[in-house]
Structure formats: C-alpha cells, structure tokens
Amino acid sequence: MRRAAAAFLALALLGNGFAHGQFFRRSAIPIPDNEPPPSELIVSRWHFGTNGRIGHMGWSHNYPSSDRNFNEFIRNATGIDVELASYRIVELGEPEVFDYPFAYVSEPGEMDLTPQEELNLREFVDRGGFVLMDDFDGVAQLENMRMEVQRVFPDRPFLAVTSDHGVFRIHFELADLERMSPYVPGGEIVYFGMLNERGELAIAAGYNNDLANFWDWYDEARYPLEPAADAFRLGINFVIWSMTH
C-alpha cells in the first residue's frame, strides 16, 4: 500500500498528460492513468477483475516507475520508437484493449475475470496480441492463474516454456533464468505459455518471478546489477517476440 501511495504522489507531481478524470479504483487508493505520446510501442497494463486476495490492487504493483524504466531500457537497447511515457492502463473488458498488442499483467494470481474480460482476452490473443503475466508465486496463485486462463482457452494446453525456446534468445541470450531467482519468492523460476491459433507463443506467465520489481528498483541498489539486467533483457525479448511473431 505504501508503494501504491508513493506511485500516486509521483504521478500527481509529474502531471505528464494523465487522462483527465480517468482513474482506476478497486480500493481506497485511486490510480490515475497516463496519456501516452504517439510512438511505435505502447505497453498496456491491464486492469482486470480480481478476487481481492491482494486488496484488488495487484494489477497496479510497481506502477508507474517500472513501466517508465522498462520503456527506457527498450528505447536504449533496441531500435523501437518508444518514450518513457509510452504506457497506459487499459480496462481488459473494454474495446480499447485491442488498440495495444503488447499487454502486461501484474499479479494474475489475484485474477477473477468477468465474462466480457474472458471474451476480450480470447479475441485479443486470436487477433495476434501478446500477454506477459508477471509477479505471482506459490501453488495457490499458480493454480488461480491457470484456472482463469484455461477457462478462456479450454481447447489449448498451458505448458512450461523450455529454455531452448526462441523467445529466450530472440534479442538477448537468456538460457538461464536463475540469476533472478534468489531475489524473488517461491523458488525456481518457470515460464508457462499458451500458443495462438498460428502456433506462436501468445501468453507467457512467469511463475516465481517478478520482473516489475527489478524494473522498478534497479536504480535503488536493492538488487545486484546482473539479475536486474537479466529482468530487463527478458522483458525486451518478450516485446521483440510480440512484434515479430
């Protein structure tokens, strides 16, 4: 809650084009949205139905500093036209979700999708969108995430993405994710994935990982440099994958 309050204060001070009157509220703390500049990539952060196990606020964890820092690294490490402010909160149940083909989901272990959100998620993937699910650990959160996704896609398996998959080397070589694992709860990091109708990876879910913590806090010396760098490299790989597949 302290980080959410700090994020709200930072946003209020920045005044960087927030949508007038647009707030997302599932608890006592309102989260203002951002109006992104025109750029090749806009990273959308989904606001979705929740079961309240994390106070209905898991979707907003590390916002907006992780979003801004991640965009900075994308800009510096790739040829993608993206600005620090190229991010936006999007309601999963609204048509706007289809405007941004790369989506970030925080805390899917708290996910409790509405019928319209389920329909939009399936259509988003079938249209070629990519979803990165992050920041969940423990058996209960894994099973909740899997249950929600499998209800949307009962016809598709949800399987571990092995280290030889192309997503782990499309831009940066990342055959080993274990440099990050000592700094996140839950033990071994495992990525689960689901394919779209063309057989391409369309949903990647990082069990026992929390990329946004690394993105958020890399400049505060909370973690050693190498695991934080790996978190940025992995996130960029997912972005490049989403834009080329």
Summary of the structure (lengths in Angstrom):
residues: 245
radius of gyration: 16.6
end to end distance: 37.2
largest distance: 46.8
contacts: 794
relative contact order: 0.14
helix: 40%
strand: 18%
